[in-house]
């Protein structure tokens, strides 16, 4: 794993940030999220994991099941998304659920299954970390540690992953501002780990036709404010599989550095978030269309 820097092609006249600034030991002002902001690091970051790259011209196509349910389900999905050109395999071993009676994930067994899927497909894996006590176990297996929306401001957890030499995928909470997301990323960077990928996954509004409202405006705002890669999760934003492709198209057009898509062999039987998961047999067409749009944007699927 490594972090590479590539030149930022933006004009030197890029507007100064209008977000929060703080005094830092002198007359000059720096952004409160100075480590992840462009004030001190104008060049965009490329995060490389097992030869796959995300950021500054390299597009991440992250796909896989919402949760690891069985070995067979996970391997079938992993094979399909790998064959279709996915660059990273997602899958939940530990699941944060609104109801305490809902399926909570396979835990350690789920991590073992994900490791097997990586061994077979060659895809790096990303999985969610919920508890600081599990940092060592999760970091030993996964290639990218995901901090989900519910834990975006779990500052102790952010500090823990900031001390781990693994990239962190940080999701925006549904009621968080862009600034609060950047501040959360700063907690990780402050501990020494600047390998952070930011993820927009929808915010809460009065609209009920989708699970959340995808805030596409966050993508160009974040791209202006931070050197970190910015991706979009249209699956959670939509809550409906029929809207995932349209929202993914829009994310590419908005300048996102990647998308994160949930895929399942039989969504109607899924133990978690079935309605928003794309059927395995439909993902290849999805990936082809996204690759075409990515190329039109002058980027390369990493």
Secondary structure, DSSP 8 states (H G I E B T S, - for coil): -EEEEE---S-TT-----S-EEE-SSSSEEETTTTTBTTT--SEEEEEETTEEEBTTEEEEEEE-SB---HHHHHHHHHHHHHTT-SEEE-BSS---SSTTS----THHHHHHHHHHHHHH--EEEEE---GGGHHHHHHH-SEEEE-GGGTT-HHHHHHHHTSSSEEEEE--TT--HHHHHHHHHHHHHTT---EEEEE--B--S--SSSSB--THHHHHHHHHBSSEEEE-HHHHHSSGGGHHHHHHHHHHHT-SEEEEEEETTGGG-SS-GGG-EEGGGHHHHHHHHHHHHHHTT-EE-
